[in-house]
Amino acid sequence: MASAAAAQKGFETISARTVAFQKEAMEKHVAAAKSLMTSKSVQEFVEKQNDYAKTSFEAYVAELTSVSGLVQGVAKDAIAPINDRVNAAAQLIQAGAAR
């Protein structure tokens, strides 16, 4: 049960983080679209588009790295109770075999 609770809490954290990132990304998409519409030349449009693409990609990679770390932590937290029980069972088996 402890393992399921840890997994549930972790997935809730990851879900909230993902929703927040997507909301922020959507706001940036809208702002970028508005900015692109005010371009006075093709050159300015292309520069704005390139800058936006670069910053969006960097933000995505940073978020993906962060979420990857969260997933690793959730997995570790969810497996810890199971690992503890397996170790306890192994110790009981070893103690029984030593008699």
Buried (B, 14 or more C-beta within 10 A) or exposed (E): EEBEEBBEEBBEBBEEBEEEBEEEBEEBEEEBEEBBEEBEEEEEBEEBBEEBEEEBEEBEEEBEEEBEEBEEBBEEBBBEBEEEEEEEEEEEEEEEEEE
